[in-house]
Amino acid sequence: MAWERPVPLIGDVTTAAGRAGDPAGWAFPQEGREALYAVLGARRDVRRFRPDPVDPDLLWRVLGAAHLAPSVGHSQPWRFVVVREAETRERAALMADRQRLRQAAMMDADAARRLLDLQLEGIREAPLGVVVCCDRRAAPQGVLGRATFVDTDLWSCACAIQNLWLAARAEGLGVGWVTLFEPDELAALLGLPDDVVTLGWLCLGWPDERPPEPGLQRAGWSRRLPLGQVVIEERWPTADEPAPPPSRLHAPVQTAVVGARDGTDVLLTPPGSLGALDRAMDKAVALGHTHLDEGTLVLVAADHPVAAHGVSAYPGSVTREVLLAAAAGEAMGVTTARTAGLDVAVLDAGVSGPAVAGVDRLTCLDARGDLVTENAMSDRDTSRLLDAGRTVGAHVGRLGLVVLGEVGVGNTTVAAALAGGLLGAEPADVVGLGAGADTAILDRKRMVVHDALQRVRDSDRQDPLAVLATLGGPEFAVLAGVVLGASSVGAVVVLDGLATSVAALVATRLEPAAAASLVAGQRSREVGHPLVLVELGCEPLLDLRIRAGEGVGACFAAGVLRHAMVVRAATARTADPPPGAATRSSTSDTPGWLGEGGSVRH
């Protein structure tokens, strides 16, 4: 006898047999499918809007579509802040205007001009602003699916934005997604609590344009890649790999480099008479600087778990002491910067204890390791700190001169390990005494670096971010980002000792063009420093056996470089001789700018 199958009153009423008999039975009718694909293909990032109001019921319907998005652990972390007030929209538009100019300054000249020609937002024009926020106050471990992929709440909110966008397009509304903001500034504008973050600003209203294709594609900025270039079967290929996204960071063009050298040819002094200083000044001129009147020391501090292995002569608490002194304006690096005429930006990238007044804090979100048994940082923190450094570098780099310094007990061990990982060098070639170490400490440092290098997989050695996460530390990630950000705006970046130079090496492995901005301020006493400087192609300006850290040597070098720029600007210029005139005897070894016996001609 066949019994009748109970049919539930709620949930899925289909049967296994029915699903097996018609696997495609869940599909929408053809007309519905075609409409969906048409909306997907017609979605556009709209920048121009009509001032006509949006009916509240229509707004609610579109927000309802956003609220239907999938979310990790059904957490529904999105919150929609609807902005109508003109004052708030004006303040947001001003923030976006600033960021537009800042981003243009970080690109090469042609890309910057094209960027400034584009209208990138319609915050003032659109009648509504919708800021999609992600409420991250719940611990990842408490949300199903977030413990391992902690950013899935952000991805969920991105799905909500896509739902909203598609629904608006179907209704004939335009949406423009604007991310030209410092996230903290936008959060402050809206009064968001801690751990509630924004995903940008959505301009919403009736469009005053009906673009047939994406705006940036129409403007010649980029084009949509063929599907075959973005679909990869099974695993990442080892040959014919997809090209990485293009970089817009470029070294000075050849004409600028040659022009800098040609400009010294008319000076009433032998070519290259100032030695390494001339080369450093030529770099500055090629970057567009005829003088370096202003600059900033970026001093980054962090603790290091590796210090627990007895690799330093000083307790870890010293890092905080120096940080406090730096905030008070009394640390050696800060006082040296002041005497060199530099501003100072002090950053706390992970120093234990409460926040220090007047010091920006960039803390790691995840646990940190000791290099020997665990990675120094998570991939997430490495990327976050690198990006934070980029922002700082681009900001301070607008003055033209950026000087790097660091504070962190145990960080010469970290620097040695990172140098070994990037260069493939042996511990004996990169491990030095640091600040006041003895033979026993030196032996422990070598052992730690040896063990740390054993943990680096061969496949990771070609990936500077992987090496940085495994062997680096927070200040190294931040400083590498500072180099990238500063070089993107054409600043001269003066390095200090081994730690800052290794951070710069990471930056150049990520963006080789960043090397054009680097000046080695000094050669420190660390044995691995010359290896790193050679890899960077930098000749140090000073060799004074300085081991103070904190950017002290770099500040001295920056002062010398700035004075040399003044000297070059004030030095007499010569004129080309008339055609056929001899400037010096063809048989004399006396330079033409000197009289007989080497006296200066007047």
C-alpha positions, -999 to +999 in steps of 0.1 A: +000+000+000+013+035-009+008+060+019+002+097+011+032+118+018+026+145+045+029+179+030+042+206+055+021+237+060+052+258+061+086+257+043+095+237+013+065+217+000+084+200-029+095+164-029+128+148-038+112+129-066+097+161-080+131+179-078+149+150-094+123+149-122+126+186-130+160+201-117+153+234-134+118+237-120+128+265-097+136+289-125+115+320-132+095+322-164+116+333-194+102+368-194+112+373-157+147+359-164+152+382-193+140+412-173+165+404-145+194+402-169+183+434-186+184+452-152+218+437-145+232+449-178+216+484-175+228+492-140+249+523-141+269+544-116+249+577-120+266+611-113+240+636-125+206+639-109+174+658-112+162+677-081+127+661-083+117+644-050+115+607-047+081+593-035+085+580+001+067+547-008+092+542-037+121+549-014+108+524+011+103+498-017+139+502-028+152+500+008+131+469+013+149+453-017+182+461+000+170+445+032+163+412+013+201+408+007+218+376+020+238+381+052+264+360+071+246+340+098+214+359+089+230+387+110+215+415+088+243+439+098+233+467+075+218+500+086+205+526+061+210+562+071+188+584+048+201+619+045+179+647+032+192+678+049+211+701+025+237+711+051+247+675+057+249+668+020+271+699+015+295+689+042+297+654+027+303+669-008+331+690+006+348+659+020+345+642-013+360+673-031+390+671-009+395+634-015+391+638-052+420+663-053+441+641-029+436+610-051+445+629-082+477+640-065+486+603-060+484+594-097+507+601-126+500+635-144+480+621-173+458+600-151+453+629-126+441+652-154+417+626-166+404+620-131+398+657-125+379+659-158+354+634-145+323+641-123+327+615-097+297+622-075+263+639-073+260+644-036+248+680-039+225+673-068+207+641-057+177+647-035+186+618-012+217+603+003+217+568+016+247+558+037+249+521+041+265+513+075+278+480+088+271+474+125+303+454+136+297+456+173+290+419+176+321+398+181+329+377+150+329+345+171+293+352+180+280+353+144+277+321+125+302+322+096+323+352+108+348+335+131+370+325+101+360+351+075+356+381+098+348+405+070+317+387+058+295+413+075+310+439+052+304+416+022+268+412+033+263+450+033+278+451-002+252+426-012+225+450+002+240+478-018+237+457-050+201+448-042+193+485-037+210+495-069+192+469-090+158+477-075+164+514-081+174+508-117+143+487-123+122+516-109+140+542-131+160+557-103+197+565-105+223+554-078+258+567-075+282+550-051+307+575-037+337+563-016+357+596-018+357+599+020+380+593+050+358+567+067+362+582+101+352+617+088+320+603+073+312+584+104+317+615+126+294+635+102+266+610+109+274+605+146+280+568+142+291+549+173+324+530+175+325+498+154+297+510+131+314+517+098+303+531+065+306+516+030+304+550+014+276+573+003+248+563-022+234+592-042+198+584-049+173+602-072+160+606-107+189+606-131+198+635-153+217+612-176+209+578-192+243+564-200+243+534-224+275+521-210+296+526-177+308+561-173+345+553-168+344+531-198+328+558-219+354+583-207+382+560-218+394+553-182+390+515-184+369+488-201+351+457-190+373+427-192+362+397-213+346+371-191+373+346-201+399+367-184+383+367-150+370+330-148+397+306-136+390+268-135+398+248-104+428+268-091+451+297-097+472+290-128+510+287-126+516+299-162+499+326-182+486+341-150+460+369-152+477+403-151+475+421-118+455+454-117+476+482-133+495+505-110+493+543-115+525+550-096+553+559-119+589+571-115+599+605-129+599+605-167+633+604-184+632+641-194+628+651-157+657+629-147+680+642-175+668+678-169+678+676-132+713+666-143+715+692-170+705+719-145+737+713-125+759+716-156+758+754-155+769+756-119+803+772-112+816+740-096+829+707-109+801+683-120+792+661-090+813+682-066+790+674-037+792+637-042+763+617-028+745+649-021+744+658-057+727+625-066+702+630-038+694+666-050+691+653-086+664+629-074+646+657-056+647+680-087+635+651-110+605+648-086+597+684-092+614+701-061+638+730-065+638+734-028+627+714+003+615+741+027+591+719+046+590+683+056+577+658+082+593+631+104+569+602+105+578+583+137+560+549+141+562+529+173+552+493+181+559+465+206+572+431+193+564+397+209+598+384+197+613+405+225+603+377+248+631+356+234+657+378+250+668+396+218+672+430+233+693+446+261+662+467+271+628+457+285+598+462+262+585+490+284+611+513+269+591+515+237+563+532+256+586+555+274+600+567+241+565+571+227+555+592+257+586+613+253+579+617+216+544+629+224+558+654+248+583+667+222+613+655+241+624+622+225+657+624+206+641+618+172+615+645+178+641+671+190+664+663+161+635+668+137+626+701+153+662+714+150+662+703+113+630+724+107+607+694+103+572+688+115+565+656+134+538+629+130+539+603+158+520+571+152+513+542+177+511+510+156+508+487+186+523+498+219+509+482+250+490+504+275+464+531+271+464+555+241+488+584+243+473+619+239+483+635+207+494+602+190+473+586+163+468+549+171+467+522+144+463+489+163+462+454+150+428+436+152+442+401+154+467+384+176+503+389+168+531+362+168+567+360+178+581+351+143+595+318+157+562+299+162+536+322+147+534+348+120+541+384+131+507+396+118+476+384+101+471+391+064+442+414+073+462+435+097+492+437+073+469+451+045+452+475+069+484+489+083+499+492+049+468+511+036+469+534+067+505+542+060+497+550+024+471+575+036+496+591+060+524+592+034+502+608+008+491+634+033+524+645+047+541+640+013+524+671-001+551+691+018+577+675-004+600+658+022+592+628+044+616+615+069+611+580+084+618+569+120+607+540+142+606+530+178+603+494+190+623+472+214+634+441+195+627+455+161+663+451+148+656+414+151+624+418+131+643+440+106+670+413+102+644+385+097+625+406+072+657+415+053+667+378+053+633+368+040+633+394+012+669+390+001+674+353+008+703+362+031+717+341+059+712+352+095+749+359+100+747+384+071+717+404+085+718+401+123+737+428+142+741+440+178+712+464+179+712+489+208+737+477+234+735+439+229+762+415+241+774+383+226+748+361+243+720+384+230+735+384+195+735+345+195+699+345+205+690+370+178+707+348+152+689+317+164+655+335+164+661+348+129+672+314+117+641+298+131+619+325+117+633+322+082+627+284+083+590+292+085+589+312+053+576+290+025+595+292-008+563+300-025+559+331-003+593+346-008+582+362-040+552+378-023+564+408-002+531+410+016+534+374+027+569+379+039+559+411+057+530+393+075+552+364+085+584+382+095+575+419+099+558+440+124+532+468+126+556+497+122+572+480+092+538+477+075+529+513+083+563+527+071+561+507+039+527+523+033+541+557+041+568+552+014+542+542-012+519+571-003+546+597-002+562+585-034+528+586-051+526+624-046+563+629-056+578+634-022+614+628-013+616+600+013+647+600+036+654+567+052+671+561+086+686+528+097+679+491+089+643+491+100+631+520+078+652+507+049+637+472+051+602+488+051+612+508+020+624+475+004+590+460+010+575+491-007+597+488-037+589+452-041+553+462-042+558+493-064+593+494-080+587+530-090+588+540-054+626+537-054+628+570-074+618+588-042+642+572-018+673+588-002+694+569+022+700+592+051+727+572+068+745+538+070+738+524+105+759+500+124+736+470+117+755+445+095+725+439+073+720+476+064+745+478+036+729+448+019+695+464+020+709+498+007+725+481-022+693+464-031+675+497-029+703+513-051+709+540-025+741+555-014+739+569+022+746+606+029+760+600+063+781+573+080+784+584+116+779+551+134+745+564+147+724+538+165+698+560+181+669+549+159+638+572+160+648+587+127+677+607+142+702+599+115+676+606+088+667+640+104+704+650+103+706+639+067+675+657+058+689+689+073+721+684+052+700+678+021+679+709+026+710+730+032+726+715+000+695+725-020+699+761-007+736+760-016+729+747-051+702+774-057+726+802-046+757+790-065+768+810-095+757+800-129+779+800-160+771+809-196+780+789-227+812+804-243+809+820-277+813+796-306+849+787-312+861+801-279+884+779-257+875+777-221+907+760-210+940+748-225+937+714-242+971+705-227+964+717-192+951+696-163+939+727-145+901+728-145+886+757-163+868+772-133+902+776-115+931+799-123+967+789-123+978+772-091+942+763-083+931+797-073+895+806-079+889+829-108+868+860-100 
